[in-house]
Amino acid sequence: MKVIVAKYLTPVGFRAITIFPFVIVRSKDALLDPHLLSHERIHIHQQRELLVVFFYVWYVLEFLGRWMVLRDRTEAYRAISFEREAYANENDPHYLKRRSLYSFLFYFKK
């Protein structure tokens, strides 16, 4: 995982974004947050297992579908299976060692 500090490459309202193989953080302070880095590391694994391009296709389609149902961008973002997996496990430093392939599917629910 390669980390880049770039305020203007990170969307407003977010502290970091993962674009395989890079994690782009908004500020140097973010580098001190182990939970944030763990969250982004989980996204790196998700992107790798879906061969990167399929991750982004799935991510956008799931976001749009959830946004249509929930009518709230923030709720739709938080409901994406990739985000649910990352948020649920960002506090566990050993999660990636025991994570099964396609574990995000466990977090995909209606």
C-alpha positions in Angstrom: 0.0 0.0 0.0 1.5 3.3 -1.1 0.2 6.4 0.8 0.1 9.8 -0.8 -0.8 13.0 1.1 -2.8 15.2 -1.3 -5.5 17.5 0.0 -7.0 18.3 -3.4 -7.2 14.7 -4.6 -9.3 13.6 -1.7 -13.0 14.3 -2.0 -14.5 17.0 0.3 -15.8 15.4 3.4 -13.5 12.4 3.3 -10.2 11.9 5.0 -8.9 9.3 2.5 -9.7 7.5 -0.8 -8.2 4.3 -2.1 -7.4 4.0 -5.8 -5.4 0.8 -6.2 -2.5 0.6 -5.3 -2.6 4.0 -3.7 -4.2 5.4 -0.6 -4.6 9.2 -0.9 -5.0 11.0 2.4 -6.1 14.5 3.0 -3.5 15.4 5.6 -0.4 14.1 7.3 -2.5 13.7 10.5 -4.4 10.9 8.8 -1.2 8.9 8.7 -1.4 8.7 12.5 -4.8 7.1 12.5 -4.3 3.3 12.5 -8.1 2.7 12.0 -8.3 4.9 8.9 -5.3 3.1 7.4 -6.7 -0.3 8.3 -10.0 0.7 6.6 -8.2 1.7 3.5 -6.1 -1.5 3.5 -9.3 -3.5 3.5 -10.3 -1.6 0.4 -7.0 -2.5 -1.2 -7.8 -6.2 -0.6 -11.3 -5.8 -2.0 -10.0 -4.1 -5.1 -7.4 -6.7 -5.7 -9.8 -9.6 -5.4 -12.2 -8.0 -7.9 -9.3 -7.1 -10.3 -9.7 -3.4 -9.6 -12.1 -2.5 -12.4 -14.9 -4.7 -11.3 -14.6 -3.2 -7.8 -15.3 0.2 -9.1 -18.1 -0.9 -11.4 -19.8 -2.8 -8.4 -19.1 0.1 -6.1 -20.8 2.7 -8.3 -23.7 0.5 -9.2 -24.3 -0.5 -5.5 -24.1 3.2 -4.5 -26.6 4.3 -7.1 -29.0 1.5 -6.2 -28.8 2.3 -2.5 -29.1 6.0 -3.2 -32.3 5.5 -5.1 -33.8 3.5 -2.3 -32.5 5.5 0.7 -32.7 9.0 -0.9 -29.6 10.1 1.1 -26.0 10.1 -0.3 -24.4 9.6 3.1 -26.6 6.7 4.0 -26.1 5.1 0.6 -22.3 5.4 0.9 -22.4 3.8 4.4 -24.7 1.0 3.1 -22.3 -0.1 0.4 -21.1 -3.6 1.2 -17.4 -2.7 0.7 -17.8 0.2 3.2 -19.7 -1.9 5.7 -17.0 -4.5 5.7 -14.3 -1.9 6.1 -16.0 0.0 8.9 -17.0 -3.2 10.7 -13.4 -4.4 10.8 -11.1 -1.3 10.8 -10.5 -1.7 14.5 -9.2 -5.3 14.2 -5.5 -5.3 13.3 -5.6 -9.0 12.5 -8.7 -9.0 10.3 -6.9 -9.2 7.0 -4.9 -12.3 8.1 -8.1 -14.3 8.6 -10.4 -12.6 6.0 -11.9 -14.9 3.5 -12.1 -14.2 -0.2 -15.1 -12.1 -1.2 -15.9 -11.4 2.5 -17.7 -8.2 1.4 -20.6 -10.4 0.2 -21.5 -11.1 3.8 -22.2 -7.4 4.2 -24.4 -7.1 1.1 -28.0 -7.1 2.2 -31.1 -5.5 1.0 
